[in-house]
Amino acid sequence: MDLKFLLSQKGLTQIELAKKIGANHVAVSMQMCKHRMLPKKYRQKFCDVLGISLNELEKAMKEEGVL
């Protein structure tokens, strides 16, 4: 799953996404680069903004070896 593509389709920057979901921009950046998952309390909002399900995100992150 190309999270950066999804973000660009929404016309948002990582900083704007972080503000929308109430998370730190560094945490969003780590998620976008697939280095680390966002804390659980932000994941659903992150998915809602990008238009994906939480299951899709978790599956993609498992495939990348992040979870």
Number of C-alpha atoms within 10 A of each C-alpha: 13 10 17 16 11 15 17 12 10 13 10 16 13 19 14 13 22 20 13 13 19 13 19 15 17 13 18 25 19 13 20 17 13 18 15 16 20 20 11 8 11 17 19 17 18 23 17 12 15 19 12 15 14 15 11 12 18 15 15 17 18 11 11 12 11 14 13
